[in-house]
C-alpha cells in the first residue's frame, strides 16, 4: 500500500531529531517491560508471602494484565491516529509507572491483582502510538530495522528488570522493589513530553482518519494478516508461557538464588533478545528486499529450530548447559516481532498504522500474554495434583512444543504475503 520511495524527511524532523526520538521511545519501551516483567523475578517471594498457587501467579503475570492491555489498546490506537501521539505515550507511561509503585503497597492477592490490571491499562497506550511515530520517521526500506531498535527496548527492559529485581529483592523486599522501579518512569514521561517532537504523518493531515471498523475490514480482507496476527500470538504464547516461569524453574530444579537468577536471566533474555530482534529486523530487510515472503518465513523457520534446544534446556541436569542452550533459544525465538510489525505497516495506509499495531497486539497479547502463563501454570498445578511431584518441567515441555503451530502460521502467511502487497 505504501510508496517505498517515501523519505523520512517528510516527518518534518532532522536526522538527529529522528534518532533522538527513536532513542527515547526505545527507553520508554524498556520501562514498559521493566514494570511488566519485574513481577516475574519477584513471584517466588510473592508466592510465599501471600500463599499463592502457580495458576494465581499465571493470572498475575498474564491474564489480569493482558485483558486491559489488549481491550484498551484499540481505542487508544484510535486516539493515536487522530491526536498527538507523544502526549498519549507520556500519559500512559505515567499511569503504568504509578501503578507499578502501587503494586508494592498491596497487602493481599486481590489488591495486587488490581494493581497489575492498572499497569495493563497504562501500558495499552505505549506501543501503538510509538509504532505509528516510527513508521512516519523512517522510510519503508529502513522501517524494519528502526522497529527492531525500538523492539530491542523490550529486552533491555527485561534485562534491567531481572538484574535489578533480583538484587533489590535480596537487599530489600518485593514491596520496596516495586516502588523503586515505578517512580523513575514518571520522570521519563516528563522528559519525553518536553524533548521529543511529534512527527508529521505519512498522509496529509487533513485526510480523515480511519475508524476501528474501517481498519478491521481492511485487515480482514488481507489473506496474510490472520496468519501474521496468530503467528505472533503463538510466538507470545510460547515465550510468555515459558519465560515467565523460568525464574521458578531455576529455583526449583537447579537451586539458584534470586540475585543470581536475576543476573543470569537478565543477561540471557536481555542480550539474547536484543540480538534476536536486531537480526530479525536487519535480515528480513535484506532478504525481504528481494522476496518479501522472508519477512514471515524467517521467523517461522527459527521458531521450529528453537524447539529441540529448548527441550534440552528444560531437561539437562547441568545448569551451565541449560543456560547456554536457553540463550540460543531466546535469540531464535525473538526474530519475529520487528518484521511482523514492519510488514503489517507496509500492508496498510499510514493513518491505519497505530490501529493496525493495536489489532496485531490485541491478538498477540490476548492469546499470548493472557493465556500463555495461565496455561503453563495450570498444567504445572495439574501435574502436581496428579503425581504429587512438581509439574513445572512438564508444563514447560508442552508449552515449548506449541512453537510448531507458530512455524506453520508464519509459513502460510508468507505464502500469501506477496499477493497482498501487490494488490
C-alpha positions in Angstrom: 0.0 0.0 0.0 3.0 2.3 0.5 5.3 4.1 -1.8 8.7 2.7 -0.7 10.5 5.9 -2.0 8.8 7.9 0.7 11.5 9.8 2.5 11.6 10.0 6.3 12.3 13.8 5.9 8.6 14.1 5.3 8.2 13.6 9.0 9.3 17.3 9.4 12.3 16.3 11.6 16.0 16.5 11.2 18.1 13.3 11.2 19.3 13.9 14.7 15.8 14.6 16.0 14.5 11.4 14.5 17.3 9.3 16.1 16.8 11.0 19.4 13.1 10.4 19.3 13.8 6.7 18.5 16.2 6.5 21.4 13.7 8.0 23.9 10.9 5.8 22.6 13.1 2.7 23.0 13.9 3.7 26.6 10.2 4.1 27.2 9.6 0.6 25.8 12.3 -0.7 28.1 10.4 0.8 31.1 7.3 -0.9 29.7 8.9 -4.2 30.2 10.8 -3.4 33.4 7.4 -2.6 35.1 5.8 -5.6 33.4 8.4 -8.2 34.0 9.6 -7.2 37.5 6.8 -9.4 38.8 8.3 -12.5 37.2 11.6 -12.2 39.1 9.7 -11.5 42.4 7.0 -14.1 42.0 8.5 -16.8 44.2 8.8 -14.4 47.1 5.3 -13.1 46.4 4.0 -16.7 46.3 5.5 -17.5 49.7 4.4 -14.2 51.3 0.8 -14.3 50.0 0.4 -18.1 49.8 -0.4 -18.3 46.0 -0.6 -21.2 43.5 1.2 -21.3 40.1 -2.2 -20.7 38.5 -2.6 -17.5 40.5 0.9 -16.4 39.5 0.0 -17.0 35.9 -3.1 -14.8 36.3 -1.0 -12.0 37.9 1.6 -12.0 35.1 -0.7 -12.9 32.3 -4.5 -12.6 32.1 -5.1 -9.8 34.7 -2.6 -7.6 32.8 -3.5 -8.7 29.3 -7.2 -8.2 29.4 -6.9 -4.5 30.0 -3.8 -4.1 27.9 -5.5 -5.6 24.8 -9.0 -4.2 25.1 -7.9 -0.6 25.7 -5.2 -0.8 23.0 -7.8 -0.4 20.3 -9.5 2.9 21.4 -6.1 4.3 22.4 -4.8 3.5 19.0 -7.8 5.3 17.6 -6.8 8.3 19.5 -3.2 8.0 18.3 -4.4 8.1 14.7 -6.2 11.4 15.4 -4.3 13.2 18.2 -0.8 13.9 19.5 1.0 10.5 19.9 3.8 11.8 22.1 1.4 13.1 24.7 -0.6 9.9 24.7 2.6 7.9 25.3 3.7 10.3 28.1 0.3 9.9 29.9 0.4 6.2 29.5 3.9 5.9 30.9 2.9 8.0 34.0 -0.1 5.7 34.6 1.7 2.4 34.3 4.7 3.6 36.4 2.4 4.8 39.1 0.5 1.5 39.2 3.8 -0.4 39.4 4.7 1.6 42.5 1.3 0.9 44.0 1.9 -2.8 43.5 4.4 -2.6 46.3 1.6 -1.5 48.7 -0.6 -4.5 48.0 -1.5 -6.4 51.2 -3.3 -9.3 49.6 -3.8 -11.1 46.3 -6.8 -9.1 45.2 -5.0 -5.7 45.8 -2.0 -6.9 43.8 -4.3 -8.2 41.0 -6.0 -4.8 40.8 -2.6 -3.0 40.7 -1.4 -5.2 37.8 -4.6 -4.5 36.0 -3.7 -0.8 36.3 -0.3 -1.5 34.8 -2.1 -3.1 31.9 -4.3 0.0 31.5 -1.3 2.3 31.3 0.8 0.1 29.0 -2.0 -0.2 26.5 -1.1 3.4 25.4 2.6 2.7 24.8 3.3 0.7 21.6 0.7 1.6 19.0 1.4 5.3 19.1 5.1 4.6 19.1 4.9 2.3 16.1 3.0 5.0 14.2 5.6 7.6 15.1 8.5 5.4 14.0 6.8 4.5 10.7 6.4 8.2 9.9 10.0 8.9 10.8 11.7 6.2 8.7 11.2 5.1 5.1 9.8 1.6 4.3 13.2 0.1 3.3 14.6 1.0 6.8 11.5 0.6 8.9 12.0 -3.0 10.0 15.5 -2.0 11.3 14.1 1.0 13.1 11.3 -1.0 14.6 14.0 -3.6 15.6 15.9 -0.9 17.5 12.6 0.1 19.2 11.7 -3.6 19.9 15.1 -4.1 21.5 13.8 -1.9 24.3 11.7 -4.9 25.3 14.8 -7.0 26.0 16.7 -4.1 27.6 13.8 -3.7 29.9 13.7 -7.4 30.7 17.5 -7.3 31.4 17.2 -4.4 33.8 14.1 -5.8 35.4 15.6 -9.2 36.0 19.0 -7.9 37.1 17.8 -5.1 39.4 14.8 -7.1 40.6 16.8 -10.0 41.9 19.3 -7.7 43.6 16.7 -5.4 45.1 14.6 -8.3 46.3 17.5 -9.7 48.3 18.7 -6.2 49.5 15.2 -5.1 50.5 12.0 -7.0 49.7 9.5 -7.4 46.9 7.3 -4.4 48.0 10.2 -1.9 48.1 11.3 -3.2 44.7 8.0 -2.3 43.1 8.3 1.2 44.5 11.9 1.7 43.3 11.3 0.7 39.7 8.0 2.5 39.3 9.0 6.1 40.3 11.7 6.7 37.6 9.1 6.1 34.8 7.2 9.2 35.9 10.4 11.3 35.4 11.0 9.7 32.0 7.4 10.7 31.0 8.3 14.4 31.6 11.5 14.1 29.5 9.5 12.5 26.7 6.8 15.2 26.7 9.3 18.1 26.8 12.1 17.0 24.4 10.6 14.7 21.7 8.9 16.3 18.7 5.6 14.9 17.2 6.4 13.8 13.6 4.2 14.7 10.6 2.0 11.9 9.5 2.6 9.9 6.3 -0.7 11.2 4.8 -1.9 14.8 4.6 -3.1 16.0 8.0 -6.4 17.0 6.6 -7.4 13.5 5.4 -9.9 11.8 7.6 -8.5 9.0 9.9 -9.9 5.5 9.5 -12.3 4.2 12.1 -11.7 1.0 14.1 -14.2 -0.9 11.9 -12.7 0.6 8.7 -9.3 -0.8 9.8 -10.7 -4.1 10.8 -12.5 -4.6 7.5 -9.3 -3.7 5.6 -7.1 -6.1 7.6 -9.6 -9.0 7.3 -9.5 -8.7 3.5 -5.7 -9.3 3.6 -5.2 -13.0 3.2 -1.8 -12.9 5.0 -2.8 -10.8 8.1 -4.7 -13.5 10.1 -1.6 -15.7 9.8 0.7 -12.8 10.8 -1.5 -12.0 13.8 -2.0 -15.6 15.1 1.7 -16.4 14.3 2.6 -13.5 16.6 0.1 -14.7 19.2 1.6 -18.2 19.3 5.1 -16.7 19.5 4.0 -14.8 22.5 2.0 -17.7 24.0 5.2 -19.9 24.0 7.5 -17.1 25.0 5.5 -15.7 27.9 4.2 -19.1 29.0 7.7 -20.5 29.4 9.9 -17.4 30.2 7.5 -16.2 33.0 8.2 -19.4 34.8 12.0 -19.6 34.2 12.9 -18.0 37.5 10.7 -20.5 39.3 12.2 -23.3 37.2 15.7 -22.3 38.1 14.9 -22.1 41.8 13.1 -25.4 42.0 15.2 -27.6 39.7 18.7 -26.0 40.0 18.6 -24.3 43.4 19.8 -21.0 42.2 19.2 -18.0 44.4 17.2 -14.9 43.2 20.0 -12.5 42.8 22.0 -15.0 40.6 18.8 -15.7 38.6 18.3 -12.0 38.0 21.8 -11.6 36.6 21.7 -14.8 34.6 18.2 -14.4 33.1 18.8 -10.7 32.7 21.9 -11.3 30.5 20.4 -14.3 28.6 17.0 -12.7 27.9 18.2 -9.1 27.6 21.2 -9.7 25.4 19.8 -12.7 23.5 16.5 -10.9 22.9 18.3 -7.8 21.6 20.5 -9.9 19.3 17.4 -11.8 18.0 15.4 -8.6 17.5 18.3 -6.8 15.6 18.9 -9.9 13.5 15.2 -10.2 12.7 15.0 -6.6 11.6 18.2 -6.5 9.6 18.0 -9.9 8.0 14.4 -9.5 6.9 15.1 -6.1 5.5 18.0 -7.6 3.5 16.2 -10.8 2.3 12.8 -9.1 2.1 14.0 -6.6 -0.4 14.3 -9.4 -2.9 11.4 -11.5 -1.7 9.1 -10.0 0.9 7.9 -13.5 2.0 11.1 -13.8 4.1 9.6 -11.2 6.5 7.5 -14.1 7.7 9.4 -17.2 6.6 12.5 -16.4 8.6 10.6 -16.1 12.0 8.7 -19.4 11.1 12.0 -21.2 10.4 13.7 -20.1 13.6 10.7 -20.9 15.7 10.9 -24.6 14.7 14.7 -24.6 15.1 14.4 -23.4 18.7 12.2 -26.3 19.9 14.9 -29.1 20.4 17.2 -26.6 22.0 14.5 -25.6 24.4 13.8 -29.2 25.4 17.5 -29.7 26.1 17.4 -26.6 28.4 14.5 -27.9 30.4 15.7 -31.4 30.8 19.5 -31.2 31.2 20.9 -31.5 34.7 23.9 -29.2 34.2 22.9 -25.6 34.9 25.5 -24.2 32.5 24.4 -26.3 29.6 20.8 -25.2 30.5 21.8 -21.5 30.4 23.8 -21.8 27.2 21.1 -23.6 25.2 18.4 -21.3 26.6 20.4 -18.3 25.4 20.3 -19.6 21.8 16.6 -20.3 22.2 16.0 -16.7 23.2 17.8 -15.5 20.1 15.9 -17.7 17.8 12.5 -17.0 19.4 12.7 -13.2 19.2 13.3 -12.7 15.5 9.6 -12.4 14.7 8.4 -9.1 16.3 10.1 -6.4 14.2 9.4 -7.9 10.8 5.8 -8.7 11.8 5.1 -5.1 12.7 7.0 -3.7 9.7 5.2 -5.9 7.1 1.8 -5.1 8.7 2.6 -1.4 8.3 3.5 -2.0 4.6 0.1 -3.5 4.1 -1.9 -0.6 5.4 -2.3 3.1 4.9 -0.3 5.5 7.1 -3.4 6.6 9.0 -4.1 2.9 9.9 -0.7 2.2 11.4 -1.4 2.8 15.1 -4.7 0.9 14.8 -3.2 -2.0 12.8 -0.5 -2.3 15.5 -3.2 -2.3 18.2 -5.1 -5.0 16.4 -1.9 -7.1 16.0 -1.1 -6.6 19.7 -4.7 -7.3 20.7 -4.5 -10.8 19.2 -0.9 -11.3 20.3 -1.4 -10.3 24.0 -4.9 -11.7 24.5 -3.8 -15.2 23.4 -0.1 -15.0 24.1 0.3 -13.0 27.3 -3.3 -13.6 28.5 -3.3 -17.4 28.1 0.4 -18.5 27.9 1.4 -18.1 31.6 -2.1 -19.2 32.8 -2.0 -22.4 30.8 1.6 -23.3 31.8 0.8 -22.6 35.4 -2.4 -24.7 35.3 -0.6 -27.6 33.7 2.1 -27.4 36.4 -0.6 -27.4 39.1 -2.4 -30.3 37.4 0.7 -32.4 37.3 1.4 -31.6 41.0 -2.1 -32.8 41.9 -1.8 -35.9 39.6 1.7 -37.1 40.5 2.5 -35.4 43.8 5.6 -34.0 42.2 6.4 -30.5 40.9 5.0 -30.4 37.3 6.7 -27.2 36.0 9.2 -29.1 33.8 6.3 -31.0 32.1 4.4 -27.7 31.6 7.4 -26.0 30.0 7.9 -29.0 27.7 4.3 -29.0 26.5 4.3 -25.2 26.0 7.5 -25.3 24.0 6.2 -27.9 21.5 3.4 -25.5 20.6 6.0 -23.4 18.7 5.3 -25.9 15.8 2.0 -24.1 15.3 3.8 -20.7 15.2 6.1 -22.0 12.5 3.2 -23.3 10.4 1.3 -20.0 10.7 4.2 -17.8 9.6 5.0 -20.1 6.7 1.4 -19.9 5.5 1.3 -16.1 6.0 4.5 -15.8 3.8 2.8 -17.7 1.0 0.0 -15.2 0.9 2.0 -12.0 1.5 3.2 -11.3 -2.0 -0.3 -11.1 -3.4 -1.4 -8.8 -0.6 1.5 -6.4 -1.2 0.8 -6.3 -5.0 -2.9 -5.7 -4.5 
